[in-house]
């Protein structure tokens, strides 16, 4: 397949590399020129979007939020009007479900398939092609995106035959993950304040009922003093904000999510 990946950050770069390893022709686009050059040095294809868009079979969007996804797909230089009929958009950003449903309808009107496909697993699994994908869309969208899913995901959850449920499931995941990170940091600090050695804390908790994937993934970096950035704190402001927006719209009380959000402000 001929594929464009928009967003060569910690997740998108790994996905683009996985697609290259699977034998696809992959064009990478990012607002940071150095990332584009790095990807081309690693084997990515060159070319301007205006010249290659009509030949693309799939577009993978791995940007930060709904606004950036909107710009990539439908903005002044958006890709959707340039694509051939039957091409597929695989939208991986965490966005409100309503945005995903609207994007699906707009893509369908242009003859383009849309897969609501938020991802989870972190940068390491992205680079290994072992992500979890919470995908929702029409059967034709799943079929068109299957080679992309095969190259980038270890597990693909079929969340339904229209866009929206994938983003709902991702919001549930982000509620849990955001709370777990905040609680992990509080628990680690609490233990240290009471005289527990950080490495001993991790050794014990990771074998006890209080552990979580986020604790076992994040705590070692903190304990080792490794502050290499693999993500952005602002992501949790956005994602927990989406959770609370959904909760308010549905008159659902989410006090724990609200308390966790304040730790990222």
KEDREN-61399 format. One record per residue (C-alpha): x, y, z; residue number from 1; residue in three letters. Coordinates in steps of 0.02 Angstrom, whole numbers, plus 50000, padded with zeros to 5 digits. Example, Ala and Ser with C-alpha at 12.3 -4.5 7.8 and 13.67 -1.06 7.14 Angstrom:
2
KOLLO   east  north     up  dogu  rotor
KOLLO  50615  49775  50390     1    Ala
KOLLO  50684  49947  50357     2    Ser
This chain:
265
KOLLO   east  north     up  dogu  rotor
KOLLO  50000  50000  50000     1    Unk
KOLLO  50046  50182  49981     2    Unk
KOLLO  50016  50265  50149     3    Unk
KOLLO  50036  50438  50225     4    Unk
KOLLO  50063  50458  50411     5    Unk
KOLLO  50022  50629  50483     6    Unk
KOLLO  50106  50659  50650     7    Unk
KOLLO  50281  50590  50676     8    Unk
KOLLO  50284  50606  50865     9    Unk
KOLLO  50318  50468  50990    10    Unk
KOLLO  50171  50363  50930    11    Unk
KOLLO  50160  50410  50746    12    Unk
KOLLO  50344  50385  50713    13    Unk
KOLLO  50339  50208  50780    14    Unk
KOLLO  50184  50169  50679    15    Unk
KOLLO  50266  50237  50522    16    Unk
KOLLO  50419  50128  50554    17    Unk
KOLLO  50308  49975  50578    18    Unk
KOLLO  50223  50010  50412    19    Unk
KOLLO  50393  50024  50327    20    Unk
KOLLO  50447  49856  50399    21    Unk
KOLLO  50289  49778  50330    22    Unk
KOLLO  50342  49830  50154    23    Unk
KOLLO  50227  49977  50125    24    Unk
KOLLO  50276  50140  50042    25    Unk
KOLLO  50258  50268  50181    26    Unk
KOLLO  50259  50458  50170    27    Unk
KOLLO  50280  50550  50335    28    Unk
KOLLO  50216  50724  50374    29    Unk
KOLLO  50242  50829  50529    30    Unk
KOLLO  50245  51012  50579    31    Unk
KOLLO  50426  50985  50636    32    Unk
KOLLO  50534  50977  50478    33    Unk
KOLLO  50672  50883  50569    34    Unk
KOLLO  50553  50739  50603    35    Unk
KOLLO  50510  50726  50419    36    Unk
KOLLO  50693  50725  50371    37    Unk
KOLLO  50731  50595  50504    38    Unk
KOLLO  50595  50482  50438    39    Unk
KOLLO  50656  50499  50259    40    Unk
KOLLO  50830  50455  50319    41    Unk
KOLLO  50754  50299  50397    42    Unk
KOLLO  50676  50245  50232    43    Unk
KOLLO  50520  50349  50216    44    Unk
KOLLO  50465  50409  50045    45    Unk
KOLLO  50482  50589  49992    46    Unk
KOLLO  50365  50701  49895    47    Unk
KOLLO  50244  50842  49928    48    Unk
KOLLO  50067  50804  49983    49    Unk
KOLLO  49992  50893  49833    50    Unk
KOLLO  50088  50778  49717    51    Unk
KOLLO  50059  50610  49803    52    Unk
KOLLO  49888  50624  49886    53    Unk
KOLLO  49788  50557  49739    54    Unk
KOLLO  49891  50397  49738    55    Unk
KOLLO  49872  50360  49924    56    Unk
KOLLO  49778  50205  49982    57    Unk
KOLLO  49775  50252  50166    58    Unk
KOLLO  49804  50400  50279    59    Unk
KOLLO  49849  50374  50462    60    Unk
KOLLO  49819  50526  50572    61    Unk
KOLLO  49917  50521  50736    62    Unk
KOLLO  49907  50702  50792    63    Unk
KOLLO  49866  50777  50962    64    Unk
KOLLO  49682  50821  50959    65    Unk
KOLLO  49521  50849  50863    66    Unk
KOLLO  49576  51022  50803    67    Unk
KOLLO  49734  50954  50723    68    Unk
KOLLO  49639  50806  50650    69    Unk
KOLLO  49512  50927  50576    70    Unk
KOLLO  49653  51028  50497    71    Unk
KOLLO  49739  50874  50423    72    Unk
KOLLO  49578  50806  50349    73    Unk
KOLLO  49471  50957  50305    74    Unk
KOLLO  49577  51114  50327    75    Unk
KOLLO  49636  51232  50190    76    Unk
KOLLO  49765  51103  50138    77    Unk
KOLLO  49665  50955  50199    78    Unk
KOLLO  49697  50784  50127    79    Unk
KOLLO  49518  50719  50107    80    Unk
KOLLO  49473  50817  49948    81    Unk
KOLLO  49636  50759  49867    82    Unk
KOLLO  49613  50572  49894    83    Unk
KOLLO  49548  50446  49769    84    Unk
KOLLO  49381  50361  49797    85    Unk
KOLLO  49396  50212  49914    86    Unk
KOLLO  49548  50274  50009    87    Unk
KOLLO  49538  50254  50198    88    Unk
KOLLO  49571  50373  50342    89    Unk
KOLLO  49630  50289  50502    90    Unk
KOLLO  49605  50421  50637    91    Unk
KOLLO  49707  50380  50793    92    Unk
KOLLO  49699  50538  50899    93    Unk
KOLLO  49594  50542  51056    94    Unk
KOLLO  49443  50646  51005    95    Unk
KOLLO  49263  50670  51064    96    Unk
KOLLO  49147  50536  50995    97    Unk
KOLLO  49041  50668  50910    98    Unk
KOLLO  49193  50726  50811    99    Unk
KOLLO  49226  50549  50751   100    Unk
KOLLO  49046  50527  50694   101    Unk
KOLLO  49047  50693  50602   102    Unk
KOLLO  49214  50655  50519   103    Unk
KOLLO  49148  50486  50460   104    Unk
KOLLO  48997  50569  50379   105    Unk
KOLLO  49103  50702  50294   106    Unk
KOLLO  49226  50573  50229   107    Unk
KOLLO  49084  50464  50164   108    Unk
KOLLO  49014  50612  50068   109    Unk
KOLLO  49184  50627  49983   110    Unk
KOLLO  49193  50441  49941   111    Unk
KOLLO  49322  50406  50077   112    Unk
KOLLO  49316  50272  50212   113    Unk
KOLLO  49344  50325  50392   114    Unk
KOLLO  49399  50215  50537   115    Unk
KOLLO  49380  50283  50713   116    Unk
KOLLO  49539  50202  50778   117    Unk
KOLLO  49614  50273  50939   118    Unk
KOLLO  49769  50182  50999   119    Unk
KOLLO  49849  50129  51163   120    Unk
KOLLO  50012  50051  51215   121    Unk
KOLLO  50145  50185  51220   122    Unk
KOLLO  50292  50229  51109   123    Unk
KOLLO  50384  50064  51133   124    Unk
KOLLO  50237  49960  51072   125    Unk
KOLLO  50208  50083  50931   126    Unk
KOLLO  50386  50054  50871   127    Unk
KOLLO  50362  49866  50887   128    Unk
KOLLO  50197  49862  50792   129    Unk
KOLLO  50108  49797  50948   130    Unk
KOLLO  49979  49930  50987   131    Unk
KOLLO  49801  49902  51045   132    Unk
KOLLO  49674  49984  50930   133    Unk
KOLLO  49495  50022  50981   134    Unk
KOLLO  49420  50029  50807   135    Unk
KOLLO  49246  50072  50749   136    Unk
KOLLO  49183  50098  50573   137    Unk
KOLLO  49093  50024  50426   138    Unk
KOLLO  49148  49852  50366   139    Unk
KOLLO  49221  49932  50209   140    Unk
KOLLO  49330  50045  50318   141    Unk
KOLLO  49394  49896  50417   142    Unk
KOLLO  49434  49802  50257   143    Unk
KOLLO  49525  49950  50179   144    Unk
KOLLO  49626  49981  50337   145    Unk
KOLLO  49667  49798  50372   146    Unk
KOLLO  49847  49804  50305   147    Unk
KOLLO  49881  49956  50414   148    Unk
KOLLO  49807  49871  50566   149    Unk
KOLLO  49905  49712  50533   150    Unk
KOLLO  50068  49809  50528   151    Unk
KOLLO  50041  49920  50679   152    Unk
KOLLO  49932  49826  50803   153    Unk
KOLLO  49945  49672  50911   154    Unk
KOLLO  49762  49681  50959   155    Unk
KOLLO  49618  49760  50863   156    Unk
KOLLO  49454  49778  50956   157    Unk
KOLLO  49303  49791  50841   158    Unk
KOLLO  49195  49917  50933   159    Unk
KOLLO  49055  49930  50805   160    Unk
KOLLO  49001  49966  50628   161    Unk
KOLLO  49003  50156  50639   162    Unk
KOLLO  49122  50287  50707   163    Unk
KOLLO  49104  50344  50887   164    Unk
KOLLO  49116  50189  50998   165    Unk
KOLLO  49303  50179  50971   166    Unk
KOLLO  49323  50354  51041   167    Unk
KOLLO  49204  50315  51184   168    Unk
KOLLO  49311  50164  51231   169    Unk
KOLLO  49469  50269  51222   170    Unk
KOLLO  49393  50398  51338   171    Unk
KOLLO  49359  50259  51465   172    Unk
KOLLO  49539  50201  51448   173    Unk
KOLLO  49603  50377  51472   174    Unk
KOLLO  49496  50401  51627   175    Unk
KOLLO  49577  50250  51706   176    Unk
KOLLO  49752  50290  51643   177    Unk
KOLLO  49746  50471  51697   178    Unk
KOLLO  49686  50423  51871   179    Unk
KOLLO  49817  50284  51883   180    Unk
KOLLO  49962  50401  51841   181    Unk
KOLLO  49906  50532  51968   182    Unk
KOLLO  49878  50399  52101   183    Unk
KOLLO  50045  50315  52064   184    Unk
KOLLO  50139  50479  52088   185    Unk
KOLLO  50046  50514  52250   186    Unk
KOLLO  50075  50339  52318   187    Unk
KOLLO  50260  50339  52274   188    Unk
KOLLO  50285  50509  52356   189    Unk
KOLLO  50184  50455  52508   190    Unk
KOLLO  50291  50298  52528   191    Unk
KOLLO  50453  50396  52512   192    Unk
KOLLO  50392  50525  52639   193    Unk
KOLLO  50364  50381  52759   194    Unk
KOLLO  50540  50315  52732   195    Unk
KOLLO  50514  50182  52598   196    Unk
KOLLO  50653  50165  52469   197    Unk
KOLLO  50581  50197  52294   198    Unk
KOLLO  50652  50038  52219   199    Unk
KOLLO  50581  49937  52364   200    Unk
KOLLO  50412  50021  52338   201    Unk
KOLLO  50411  49966  52156   202    Unk
KOLLO  50470  49789  52196   203    Unk
KOLLO  50331  49761  52322   204    Unk
KOLLO  50185  49853  52242   205    Unk
KOLLO  50214  49773  52071   206    Unk
KOLLO  50177  49604  52153   207    Unk
KOLLO  50027  49665  52252   208    Unk
KOLLO  49846  49708  52215   209    Unk
KOLLO  49882  49894  52210   210    Unk
KOLLO  49986  49885  52052   211    Unk
KOLLO  49933  49946  51880   212    Unk
KOLLO  50006  49948  51705   213    Unk
KOLLO  50037  50135  51722   214    Unk
KOLLO  50130  50111  51887   215    Unk
KOLLO  50241  49975  51816   216    Unk
KOLLO  50272  50077  51658   217    Unk
KOLLO  50299  50250  51732   218    Unk
KOLLO  50371  50223  51906   219    Unk
KOLLO  50537  50147  51847   220    Unk
KOLLO  50576  50304  51747   221    Unk
KOLLO  50543  50413  51898   222    Unk
KOLLO  50645  50303  52014   223    Unk
KOLLO  50791  50297  51891   224    Unk
KOLLO  50787  50485  51864   225    Unk
KOLLO  50751  50459  51679   226    Unk
KOLLO  50648  50607  51621   227    Unk
KOLLO  50664  50574  51435   228    Unk
KOLLO  50498  50638  51362   229    Unk
KOLLO  50388  50505  51283   230    Unk
KOLLO  50226  50603  51291   231    Unk
KOLLO  50153  50769  51349   232    Unk
KOLLO  50069  50815  51512   233    Unk
KOLLO  49946  50921  51412   234    Unk
KOLLO  49876  50760  51336   235    Unk
KOLLO  49797  50720  51504   236    Unk
KOLLO  49718  50892  51517   237    Unk
KOLLO  49639  50861  51347   238    Unk
KOLLO  49589  50680  51373   239    Unk
KOLLO  49519  50698  51548   240    Unk
KOLLO  49433  50854  51484   241    Unk
KOLLO  49348  50747  51351   242    Unk
KOLLO  49295  50623  51486   243    Unk
KOLLO  49217  50762  51590   244    Unk
KOLLO  49132  50840  51438   245    Unk
KOLLO  49050  50673  51399   246    Unk
KOLLO  49003  50652  51582   247    Unk
KOLLO  48922  50825  51592   248    Unk
KOLLO  48827  50799  51429   249    Unk
KOLLO  48756  50637  51498   250    Unk
KOLLO  48727  50698  51677   251    Unk
KOLLO  48855  50573  51743   252    Unk
KOLLO  48952  50613  51901   253    Unk
KOLLO  49140  50585  51880   254    Unk
KOLLO  49220  50659  52038   255    Unk
KOLLO  49376  50550  52032   256    Unk
KOLLO  49414  50598  51852   257    Unk
KOLLO  49387  50781  51900   258    Unk
KOLLO  49506  50766  52047   259    Unk
KOLLO  49638  50682  51939   260    Unk
KOLLO  49624  50818  51807   261    Unk
KOLLO  49674  50949  51936   262    Unk
KOLLO  49841  50860  51962   263    Unk
KOLLO  49889  50897  51781   264    Unk
KOLLO  49840  51081  51782   265    Unk
